[in-house]
Amino acid sequence: MKQITSKSAKMFIGAMLMAGAAVVARGVMSWGSGQHVWVLYLAVLAVVASRLRVTLPGINGSMSVNLPFILLAVSRLSFSEAVLIAGLSTVAQSLPRKGGQFNWVQASFNTSNIVLAAALGFWASHAGVLMRSKVWDNAFVPVVACLTYFLVQTFPVAGVISLTENKNAVHVWREIAVLSFPYFVLSAGVAGMAVVAMHHVSWSVPAVALTLMYFVYRSYSRYFRFVVIAPQVENRAMAAAGAR
């Protein structure tokens, strides 16, 4: 996130921070956990997965592979626990790599955005009318949560990028959606299968999911590196040819 100069950008970020604070306050007031070991287990996996992040080409932002674990928390844990895991993993994702500098504004905005997306995903997927439906199954909970999460998370990111970098918001959102939607679909599928499998072999499933997401991270890293490097190599080749 570039330096914020416009008043509209500051107001937008301030509104997101207030929304995130309201979600955290709601989580604190309703806190009650009877699954301390599961909360710690998923939190550790989510934090580890959050450090596996790739930079999105053409956009001033990054993406980690922690979403399946946030969706698992939304599906299997309470509202407060899901918000806690979403917040912790986002803070971990925001920590700079070696030699980097921590950006408090960007970290606060991202954390507020993710806890808001997790909260609305929880409420949407646990809506009373859905949970009372005869066709409703636990495997659908992460799917609905992921769709809600996708919309709630990507629109504010596109908004803040458009305001801070003076770009068209619709164009930015379309770029984000094209790059990240396959990952959201994959995450919903992994979380849905994990929810079903956890009824039989519960403890090993999240660890297997982390292993799978590591290979997804490696695949994304190689692909995005190729997307960035290939045009540069081609331009250098054309420049060399033109200089002959």
C-alpha positions, 0 to 999 in steps of 0.5 A: 500500500503506497503512502496515503495522501487523499482524504477519501482514502484515509476516510475509507481506511478509517471506516474499515478499521472501525468495522474490524474493531466492531467485529473484534469487540463482538468476538470478545463479548461472546467469547466462550471456547470449549475446544482450546486444543482445536483452536490452538491447532488450527491457529498454528496451521493458519499462521504457518500457512499465512507465511507462505505468500506470493506477490500478485503481479501488477497489483500492490498486494500479496496472497497467502494460502491460509484461507482453507484454515480460516474456512475450517475455523468458520465451519467447525469453531465458534464465531469468536474462535473463527475471528481470532484465527482469521486475525492472528493469521493476517497479522502473521501474513503482514509481518515483513520478511527479512530486511523488510519494514512493518507497515502498521497502516497496511497491517491494520487495514488487512486485519480489519478486512479479513476479520470482517470477511470471516465474520460475515462468512460465518454469519452467512454460512450459519444462517438459521434458514440454511441450517434448518434446511433438509438439504443442507450439509456441513460440507456446504458451510465452507462453500457459502463462507468462501463465496461471502469471504471472496466478495467482502475481502476483494471489494475493499482491497480494490477500493483502497488500491484505487484510492491510493494509486488513482486507479479505476476500482472496477478494473482493479477488482477485476484484476484481483478477481481473475488472479485470486478466484481459482484460489478461492475455489480451491480453498473452498473445495479443500475446506469442504473435503476436510470438514467431511473427512474430519468426522472420521480422521479428524486430527490428521486432516488439517495437517494434510491440508497444510501439505497440500497448500504448500504445493499450491503455494509453490505452484503459484510462486513459480507461475507468478515468477514466470508471469513477471520474468517472461515479459522482461526477458522478451523485452530484453531480447527485442531490445538486443535484436533492435540494437544489432 
